[in-house]
Amino acid sequence: MKAVCNRFTPLFSRREMLRTCSAGFGGLALASLLADESPANPLASKPAHRAPRAKQVIFLFMHGGPSQVDTFDYKPRLARDHGKPLPFAKPRVVSGKTGNLLKSPFTFRQHGQCGTWVSELFPHVAGCVDDLCIINSMHCSNSRHGGALLELHTGSDTFVRPSMGSWITYGLGSENQNLPGFVTICPTLTHGGANAYGSAFLPADYAGVRLGNASIPSSQAKIPFIDNADETPTKLQRMELDLLRQMNRERLSGIGPDESLEARINSFELAFRMQSEAPQLQDISGESQAIQALYGLDNPETENFGRQCLMARRFVERGVRFVQCSHSYKWDQHTGLKKGHSKNALEVDRPIAGLLTDLKAHGLLDDTLVMWGGEFGRTPVAEQDDGRNHNPQGFSMWLAGGGVKPGLVHGATDDYGYYATEDKVHVHDLHATLLHLLGLDHLRLTYSHGGRQFRLTDIYGEIVHDIIG
């Protein structure tokens, strides 16, 4: 039998190959060491999936659930049939006992060139109505504050999931490496608490940085280390951080990848960098008296939320990706509807209109998406004599700027404002649309955890193309 020639006979031995390539192995090792010393910043700006319409988001969260039929969803038949029974079935699951139809104690008028109906509760916001895209057909899955709040913030009312601010900073990073990518001002301590701005199974780098909480005034809601940052010289702080980083890196080399430890290292570095920018950012004394008055800082009733809104503008102006301002926890009027909603709206109306006006003046509204709303709405039927119960079946939210159609009312509820009936928008659809406006495909923005791919919209979500300009 004739021998078969081996076409793959090596040109040199393994020993010769190792000797020849030894310098290359050294280069690989050096590159690895340098990479360990200079890890990629997880908050570095990242490209979107498509051309974005918006670059950042300001979420104005009205904790407790504003009543749609007393704010932006005008229902004349509700006034006509006041005191009569609801002529169709109430939801199978309700949060408490409700009675007959209850007309709104507030008058509505048409405003702007678009002629949109707005309640007398919001005279200043009504002046901006030509910039608003009001969605009157929102609905969600949970009638309890905790579940509905988490569904709005995370897409899930049953499990701990990353918040939408965390998903957005995970997908896009931040445009300012000296500030967090996600900031929440005076967030609620209840109904999910930190889960509403946490990163859950996403790396901790993407969690929201909390400034204060709902129990303190916004004037005290600051990045805490800033007040004493100058007590230790910068060079000494840098030496301390370098030593700490070296120790942590040595530990990582022994135990392998550890996302929580790496996130702590990154948080120390971010805190150090913030010292150069955050003090000036948090000092609003340089804002003119006219601007401060625009936000209502000259009035004790509007000063608290007005400061949140002014800080939101200052944050997005400097490249922070997602900012949340919370008016918490005030909109839950099971009784005393007229008194409670009047006080609540007074506290936020002027600051919100000031924010929209100021964003336009700074040229920021075109690429800043402003979102307003609560975790659900209220029933058009009465609870007790002058209150309304929780209603996830149909409620209102509005968007402004960031690529949405201005002066638009999208969707509708029934004649009394109970159920979303026309062009319904679920919270999952809102999230899909929000990501789309930011240039992110909600189907592609995924993270592997527990053996499956997760996303903000889970297995749901349809983009609401009709509201996109």
N, C-alpha and C positions, 0 to 999 in steps of 0.2 A: 504494500500500500504506500502511495506517495505521501510524504509529509505535507501538511497544510501550513502555509506561511501565516504568521501572526502579524496582521497589519497594525497592531497597537503596541508594538514593542517600544518601551520608553526610550527617549533619547538620552536620559541620564538617570542615575540611581536616585533613590530617596535621599541618601546622605548628601549627594551633590546638590540636590534641589534645596534642602534645608540650609546648606552652607551658602548657596547663592542668594537665597531670599531672606536671610537673617535680618538684613537691614530693613526689609519691608515689614517683618513682624515687629521690629522695634518701633517703626512709624505707627503701626496700628495701636500698639500699646500706649504710645505717647498721645495719640489722638483720643484714646479712651480716657486717659488721665485728664487731658484738657477738657473733655466733655464733662467729666465729673466735677471739675472745678468751675465750669461755666454752664450750668444746666439751662435748657431752654426755658424762657419765661412762659408759663401756661397762659398768662393774660396778654401775651403779645397779640397784636391785631392779626386776624385771620381773614382770608378772602371768603366772600359769600359764595353761595352756589350760583347766583344770578345777580344781575345788576339790581341793587337795592333801591327802594323808594325812600326808606327811612334809615337813619344811622343809629338812632338812640330812642329810648322810650321813657316817658314819664307817666307813671300810673297813679292816678288820684283815687285812692280807695276809700269808699264811704262805708265803713264797717257798721253792720247792723241791718242793712237792707232798705234803701230809700224806696218810697212808694212811687211806682211809675205813673199811676193815675193822678198823682198830686204834683208831678214834676214835668215830664216830657211826653206823656201819652194822654192826650186830651180825649175825654169820653163824655160827650153831651148826654148820651142815653143814661149814663150813670146818675146824672143829676135829675133827669126826667123821672127815673124809676126809683128814686131814693126811698128807702124804707120797705120796698117790696122784696119778696123772696127772689133769689137768683133763679132765672127761668131754665137752668140746665144743671146737670149734676156737678157737685164739687168733686175735687180729686179724691181718690180712694184713701190716700194718706195725707192727713193734715196735721199741723203742729198743735192745734188746740181747737176749742169750740168757737164757731163763728155764726153770725146771724144773717140779717138781711143786708141788702145793698146800702152802701154808705157813700153819699156824694162827696166830692172833694170840697173842703172848706176854702179852697183857693181858686181864684179866677184865672182863666187862661186868656192870652191874647196872641195874635200873630205878630211875628217880628221879622225884620230883615227883608231883603229882596226875595228870599226864598219863601217867606210867608209862613214859617214854621210856628206851630202853637207851642208856647212855653208858659209855665205857671208863673204867677206873680212872686213865687218863692225865689226866683232867679232873675232879677231885673238886670244885673250886670252881665251874667252869662248870656242872657237873651240878646244883649247888644253885640255878641260875638257869634250869633246863630248862623250867619252865613259862612262861618268857618267850620261848623260842626257837621258831623255825619252821625245822626242819631239812629240807633238800632232799637226799634220798639218790639222786636220779636225774639229777644233773648230767652233762653230757658236752660235749666240745669237739672240735675238728677236728685238733689237732696234738699229736704225742707228744714234741716237743722243747721244752725250757724256753723258749727265746727266742720261738718262734712261739706257744706256748700262753699265755705271759705277755702278749704283745702282744694276742692275741685277747681275753683276759679284760679287759685295760685299755682297748683301743681298738676291739674288734669285728672286727679284721682280723689275720690271722697272716701276711699276705704283703706288705702295703703300709703305709707310714707314714700313720696316720690320727690325728685328734684323740682324746685320752683321754676316758674317760667323765666325769672331773671337769671337763674343759674344756667338754664338751657341756652339762653341767648348769649351769655358771656362764654359758655363752653363753645358755642358755635362761631362766635365772632371775635372773642377776646375784647380788649379795651384799647381805646385810642390814646390813653394817657397812662404810661407805665409808672407814674408817681402817685396814682390814685387807684382805688379799687374799681373794678369793672361794674360792680353792682352795689348800690347803696340803698338802704331802707331807713327812712326817717320816722322816728316815733312809732314803730310797729306795735301791733296789739300783743298783749301778753296772754291772751286767751284764744279759744277756738282754734287750736293748732299751734299757736305760739310760734316758736322758731322754725317749725316745719314749713311755715308759709314763705320763708325766705332762705331755707336751708338748701344744701346741695345733695342731700341724701347719699345715693351711691355714686354720684359724680365726684370727682376729686374735690377736696375741701377748698381749693383755690377759687372755686366758682360760687361759693356760698355768699349770700348778701352780707355786707358789713353794716351792722346795726348802729345807728346814731340815736342814742336815747331809747325811750320806749313810751308807750301811751300814758304812763303815769307821771311823766315829767313834762314841763313846758319845752317847746322846741328851742327856746333860747339856751337851754342847757344841753341840747342834743348835739354833742360835738364828739369828734374823735378823741377819746379820753387822754391819750398820752401827750397830746399837743401842749397842754397847759404847763407841763414840766419838761418839755423836750430839751430846753437849753441848760438844764442843770448839769448835764454831762457833756463835755466837749465832743464835737463831732468826730474828731480823730480817735478819741478814746472809745466812743461807741462803735466806730468802724473796726477797731482792734478787737473789741469784745465779740462783735458779730462774726468776725473772721475766725476767731478761736472756736466759738460755738458751732459755726458751720463746719469747721474742720473735724470737730468731735462727732458731729452728726453724720458727716460723710464717712468717717471711719466706722461708725456703727452700721451704716447702710452697706458698706463693703463686706461686713461680716454676716449680716442677716438677709441681704438681698433687697429687692424692691419693697418699699413701704410707703404707700401713698400718703398716709397720715403724717409720717415724719417728714416726707418731702414737702408736704403742704405747710407744715410748721416752719421749715427752713424758708420757704418762699414768703410766708407771712412776716417773718422777722425782717427780711430784705425789703418788703413792701412798706412796712412800718418805718424803716429807716429812710426810704426814699420820700415818703409822705411828708417828712419833716421839712422838706424844702418847699412844698407847695400847699399843704393843707392849712397851715396857720393863716396865710393870706386869703385862702379860699373861704375859710370860715369867718373871717372878719368882714362884716358887711358895712362897716363904717364908711367905706369909700363909695358906697352907693348913694346917689343923690337923694335929697329929701323927696323929690318928685317921684322917683322910682319906689322908694319905701312907702310913700303914700299910695301909689298905684296898687301895691300888694296889700294895703290895709294895715301896715305896721304902725300907723298913727292912731289906731283905734283898738282898745283892749279886747273888743269882741272879735276882731278879725286878725289881730297880731299873731296869734299862735299858728294858725294854719297859713297865714300869709308868709311867715318866715320860712315855713317848710317849702312853699312854692317858690320863693325867691332863691332858696338854697338849691332847689331842683334845677332852676335855670342856670345857676352858677356851675353846678356839677356837669350838666350836659354841655355847657359852653366849653368845658375843659376836657371833654372826651369821655366822660363816664357813660357807659353803655345803657344802664338801666337804673332808674331812680324811682322809688316809691314814696309817696307822701300818704300818710294814713290819718283819716279823721275818725277816731276810734274811741270808744264803741258807743255811738250816739243815735243811730238811726233806727233803733228797734222799738218803734212806737206801738206797742200792744194796746196802749191807752194814751190819752193826751196827744193825739196826732197833731192837731193844729199848733199847740204850744211847742211840742218837741221838734217837729219839722221846721217850724218858723225859726227857732233858735239855731238849729243845725245849719239851715241854708244861709242864714245871716253870717255865720262864722266862715263859710267857705265861698260864697258867691263872689264877693269882691276880689279875694285872692286868686280865684281861678280865672276870672276875666282878666285880672292883672297879668297873670302868667301868660295867657294866650296873646295878649296885646304886646307884652315885652318880648316874647319869642319872635313875633312877627317883626318887631322893630329891630331886633338883633339879626334878622335873617336866618333864624333857627327853626321856624315852624315847618318849613318845607321838608327838612330831613329829621325832624323830631316828631314822633308819634305820641300824642297825648291821649290817654285813655281814662275815662271817668266811669265809676259805677260801684255797686256793692255786690255782695255775694248772692243776693236774690232780690225780688221785689216784695210787694205787699198785696194782700187780698183786696178786691173791690167790695167785699162784704165786711161787715163790722165785727170787731172783737170788743166785747163789752159795749160801751156806748159811743166812744170816740177814738177807737184804735183800729189797727189792721194787723192781721196775722202774717206769717211768712208765706211767700208765694214764689216757688221756683218754676211755676208753669209758664209764666210770661212776665217779662220785666224789661226795663230800658237801660242801655248803656250808650255812651257816645264816644266817638273818636274825633280827633282833629289833627291836621297836618299829616306829615309822613306818607303822602301818596293816596290818602282817602279822598273821596269826592266831597267837596264842601257844600253846605246848604242842602243836604240830602236827609230824608227820613226813609229808612229801610225797614220793611216788614211791618206787621201789625198784629195786635191782639184782637180778641173778639169785641163786641160792642160795649162790654163792661170792663175790659182790661184784665180778664182772669187768665186766659190761655193764649199763648202765641199760636196764631192761625195762618199767617201769610208770610212766606219767605222766612221760615223759622231759622234761627241761628243758635246752635248749641254752644256751650263753652268750648268744646273741642274744635268747633268751626272757627270760633274767635281766635283760638290759639294758632290754628293752621294759617289763618289770614294774617295774624300778627307776624308770624315767622316769614311768611311770603313777602310782606312789605319790607322786612329787613333783609331780603335776599336769600332766605334760607328755605329749603324744601323740607317741610315737616316729615316727609317720608324718609329722607336721607339723614336727617339730624338724629342719629341714634347712638346708643352707648350699650356695650355688652355687659350684662350683669346677671349673675345667677343662672347662666346657661341660655339666656335669650337676649334679643335686641330690644331695648326700650326706647321710647320717644315720648315727647311731651303730650302728643295726641293719642298715645297708646295705639289702638287699632282703629281709631276713628278719625274724624276731622275732614271737612271739605272747605276749600278756600271760597270765601264769599266774594266772587269776582265783581258783583254788582256794586260794591261800595268802593272799589278801587278806581282812582282817577286815571 
